[in-house]
Amino acid sequence: MELYFLVISLLLGLAAGSFLNVVIYRLPRGESLVRGPSHCPKCEQRIASYDNVPLLSWLLLRARCRRCRAPIPVRYPLVEGITAAGFGLAFWRFGFDWFLLVSWAFIASMVAVAFIDFDHMIIPNKIVIPGAIVGLAASLGLHQQSWWAFVAGSAGAALFMFILALLWPGGMGPGDIKMALFLGAVLGVYVVVAIFAAFLFGSIAGVYLLLAKRRSRKDKIPFGPALAVGAVLAILAGEGLLNSYLSVYN
């Protein structure tokens, strides 16, 4: 039975990832997320439903539009696969619990933010601000005895990023502060794990980009993807990681 629902979780993740591809492409351009069918950016022809099956269509079409043969970026199946993996891991971690729905929505939001910020150096308010409000409301409802941890986590993470923005002009922006607010609202005290992991992953990525000469020291590197990776790690394994770290000093 658990295997059955794990498969369902993966399929839901694939479907969610397909929609996230629409969000990632349209939201920064100010286009509607619900109006207008999916279309090829090159020939602008509508994509048929049988060519819009997550992962499978990309493979069967050999990564090309059926009509104009324009290449379909590998990012599309990558977003779908990452989201499916996240949904599956969340089910494996939380099982049948109301928090599973919160974790799915949170993971989907992180995928969208990561790719949008990577492309446009923008952390969209339309995702992180409603996410912070709804996430905090859900956390307060599901964790009534420890509600303070989520209020403190949200405010503390945002304040920390705000101080960094003051000390490091140009390094952190308003979007990073708002995203930290969102992370703390959902993760509570485990936002510490998310932020620590984000700086670790961000540093590794930055060094790689410099060594590979894909960025120079003067180029800005989006921090949203690193925050998103840290956030997903924290929601899935934050408790174990933090407890293991604290046990070293006990």
Secondary structure, DSSP 4 states (H G I P E B T S, - for coil): -HHHHHHHHHHHHHHHHHHHHHHHHHGGGT--SSSS--B-TTT-PBPPGGG-STTHHHHHTTTB-TTT-PBPPTHHHHHHHHHHHHHHHHHHHH-SSHHHHHHHHHHHHHHHHHHHHHHHS---HHHHHHHHHHHHHHHHHH-GGGHHHHHHHHHHHHHHHHHHHHHSBTTB-HHHHHHHHHHHHHHGGGHHHHHHHHHHHHHHHHHHHHHTTSS-TTS---SHHHHHHHHHHHHHHHHHHHHHHHHTT-
